[in-house]
Amino acid sequence: MAYQTVFKRYELKYIITEEQKEKMLKVMEPYMALDQYGRTVIRNIYFDTDNYRLIRRSIEKPTYKEKLRIRSYNRAKPQSTVFVEVKKKYDSIVYKRRISLSEESAMNWVQGRYSFKKQTQISNEIDYFLSYYKTLHPVAFLSYEREAFYSLNGDDFRVTFDDTILCREEDLSLEADVWGTPILDDGKILMEIKCSGGIPIWMAHFLSEEKIYKTSFSKYGTAYEKLIYNKQHQEEKKYA
């Protein structure tokens, strides 16, 4: 199966209620359809340096930021297809490059136990990322249940709904069960609008009528602040 490997788009985020989601689905019905995967559980392993350089910089909201993760769209086995992804954001535009390979090979490559054999522009970019940050290692497992909708008119406009967003620092494997600490309040859903151009008029009208406003939200950033930073801060206080 051929997978999209390069993305360049805006990603607009909104925290909504279950009631607002139901209203949104009715408004979307003439224009969009649920993709072929239906409701999926997405698993991610995020990598960072020993001092969490990547996410600490991201939280500062710089003009440019980047992250590295390995993602699967189901519970993986060693030979299951997963994606090594470098995601960058510059001047509000998201650039994502990814390579598909087996889970075993992906983990070995990113952790320096394996060299990617087929050199491509994307693999070279990931290799540079790995060599630049040097101490990258798995730091967080983050999962969520997603419904993704695509535009019926053939453009690249997409809407996703993520709920049951969970994070943990242990058992960092895409082969493991889904469990962890929730990072969204009960009854809340993360909606993302993904597009390379403007938002359709019907969507803009609905967001305005419902007073749904764009927000700044990072799953890994929120997980870091709720789990990792708080734990580090408590340990520092204990030994102060």
C-alpha positions in Angstrom: 0.0 0.0 0.0 1.3 3.5 -0.9 1.3 6.0 2.0 1.5 9.7 1.9 5.0 10.7 3.0 5.1 14.5 2.8 2.6 16.9 4.3 2.4 20.7 4.2 -0.6 22.3 5.7 -2.3 24.4 8.4 -3.5 22.5 11.5 -6.1 24.4 13.5 -7.1 23.0 16.9 -10.3 23.4 18.9 -11.4 22.0 22.2 -15.1 21.1 21.9 -17.8 19.3 23.9 -19.5 16.1 22.8 -22.7 18.1 22.1 -20.7 20.4 19.8 -19.2 17.4 18.0 -22.7 16.0 17.3 -23.8 19.4 15.9 -20.6 19.5 13.8 -21.2 16.1 12.3 -24.6 17.1 11.1 -23.2 20.2 9.5 -20.4 18.2 7.9 -22.7 15.5 6.4 -23.2 17.1 3.0 -19.6 17.9 2.6 -17.5 15.3 4.3 -17.3 11.5 4.9 -15.6 9.3 7.5 -12.4 7.8 6.1 -12.0 4.1 5.4 -10.5 3.3 8.7 -13.4 4.5 10.8 -12.7 5.0 14.5 -9.0 4.0 15.1 -6.7 4.0 18.1 -3.5 5.8 17.3 -0.4 5.0 19.3 2.7 7.2 19.4 6.2 7.0 21.0 7.7 10.5 21.4 11.5 10.9 21.5 13.4 13.7 23.2 16.8 14.5 24.7 17.9 13.8 28.2 16.8 17.3 29.3 13.6 17.3 27.2 15.1 20.0 24.9 12.5 19.5 22.1 9.4 19.8 24.1 10.7 22.6 26.4 11.5 24.7 23.3 8.1 23.9 21.8 6.3 25.1 24.9 8.0 28.5 24.5 6.1 28.9 21.2 9.0 29.8 19.0 8.6 30.6 15.3 10.2 27.3 14.5 9.9 24.0 16.4 10.2 20.3 15.6 9.6 16.8 17.1 10.2 13.2 16.4 7.8 10.3 17.0 7.0 6.7 15.8 3.3 6.1 15.1 1.1 3.1 14.6 -2.6 3.0 13.6 -3.2 -0.3 15.6 -1.4 -2.4 18.2 1.9 -3.3 16.5 3.9 -6.4 16.3 7.6 -6.5 15.4 6.9 -6.7 11.7 3.8 -4.4 11.6 4.1 -1.2 9.5 4.6 1.9 11.5 5.8 5.4 10.7 8.9 7.4 11.7 7.8 11.0 11.6 9.6 14.3 11.8 7.1 17.1 12.3 8.1 20.7 12.0 6.2 23.9 12.4 7.3 27.2 11.0 5.3 30.4 10.8 2.0 28.5 11.5 2.6 26.0 8.7 3.1 22.3 9.6 5.6 20.3 7.6 5.6 16.5 8.2 7.9 13.9 6.7 7.5 10.3 7.4 8.8 6.8 6.4 7.0 3.5 6.8 8.9 0.5 7.9 8.5 -2.4 10.4 8.1 -1.5 14.1 11.2 -3.4 15.0 13.3 -1.6 12.4 11.9 1.7 13.3 12.7 1.4 17.0 16.2 0.1 16.1 16.9 2.9 13.7 15.8 5.8 15.9 17.7 4.4 18.8 20.9 4.0 16.8 21.0 0.2 16.6 20.2 0.2 12.8 21.1 2.3 9.8 18.3 2.9 7.3 19.5 1.0 4.2 17.7 2.9 1.4 18.8 6.5 1.4 16.2 9.0 0.5 15.7 12.7 1.1 13.4 11.9 4.0 15.7 9.3 5.6 18.6 11.7 5.3 16.6 14.4 7.0 15.7 12.0 9.8 19.3 10.8 10.1 20.4 14.4 10.4 17.8 15.0 13.1 19.0 12.0 15.1 22.7 13.0 14.8 22.0 16.6 15.7 20.1 15.9 18.9 22.4 12.9 19.8 20.7 11.7 23.1 17.2 11.1 21.7 15.4 8.2 23.4 11.7 7.2 24.1 10.2 9.5 26.7 6.4 9.2 26.4 3.7 6.9 25.0 0.6 8.8 23.8 -2.6 7.3 22.4 -6.0 8.5 21.4 -9.1 7.4 19.6 -9.6 9.2 16.3 -12.3 9.7 13.7 -11.0 11.3 10.5 -13.2 12.9 7.8 -12.2 13.8 4.3 -13.7 16.3 1.9 -16.2 14.9 -0.7 -15.1 17.5 -3.3 -11.6 16.0 -3.7 -9.5 18.8 -2.0 -7.2 18.2 1.0 -9.6 19.6 3.6 -9.8 17.2 6.6 -11.3 17.2 10.0 -10.3 14.9 12.9 -11.8 14.3 16.3 -9.6 12.9 19.0 -10.8 11.7 22.4 -9.6 9.4 25.2 -6.1 11.0 24.9 -3.8 9.1 27.3 -0.2 9.5 28.1 2.4 7.5 30.2 6.1 7.4 30.8 6.3 3.6 31.3 5.9 0.6 28.9 7.1 2.7 25.9 6.2 0.2 23.2 3.7 0.3 20.3 3.1 -3.4 21.0 1.7 -2.6 24.5 -1.9 -2.1 25.7 -3.4 1.3 25.7 -3.4 2.9 29.1 -2.3 6.1 30.8 -3.2 9.4 32.4 -5.9 11.4 30.6 -4.8 14.8 29.4 -8.2 16.3 28.4 -11.0 17.0 30.8 -14.0 14.7 30.9 -16.4 15.2 28.0 -13.9 17.3 26.0 -12.7 16.4 22.4 -9.9 17.8 20.4 -11.0 18.8 16.9 -8.4 19.5 14.3 -9.0 21.2 10.9 -6.2 20.4 8.4 -6.0 22.3 5.1 -3.5 23.9 2.8 -5.7 26.9 2.1 -8.7 28.6 3.7 -11.5 27.1 5.7 -14.8 26.5 3.7 -17.5 29.1 4.2 -19.9 26.5 5.8 -17.3 25.6 8.4 -16.4 29.2 9.2 -20.1 30.0 9.7 -20.6 27.1 12.0 -17.6 27.9 14.2 -18.7 31.5 14.4 -22.3 30.6 15.3 -21.2 28.1 18.0 -18.5 30.4 19.3 -15.9 27.7 18.9 -12.5 29.4 18.9 -9.1 28.2 17.8 -6.7 27.2 20.6 -3.1 26.3 21.1 -2.9 22.7 22.2 -0.1 20.1 21.9 -0.7 16.6 23.0 2.9 15.9 23.9 3.3 19.4 25.4 0.3 18.9 27.6 1.5 15.5 28.6 4.9 16.9 29.5 3.4 19.7 31.7 1.0 17.3 33.5 3.2 14.3 34.0 6.9 14.8 33.4 7.4 18.4 34.5 5.3 18.1 37.7 7.2 14.9 38.7 10.6 16.6 38.0 9.5 19.6 40.0 8.4 17.5 43.0 11.7 15.6 43.0 13.7 18.9 42.9 11.6 20.2 45.9 12.2 16.9 47.8 16.0 17.3 47.5 16.2 21.0 47.9 
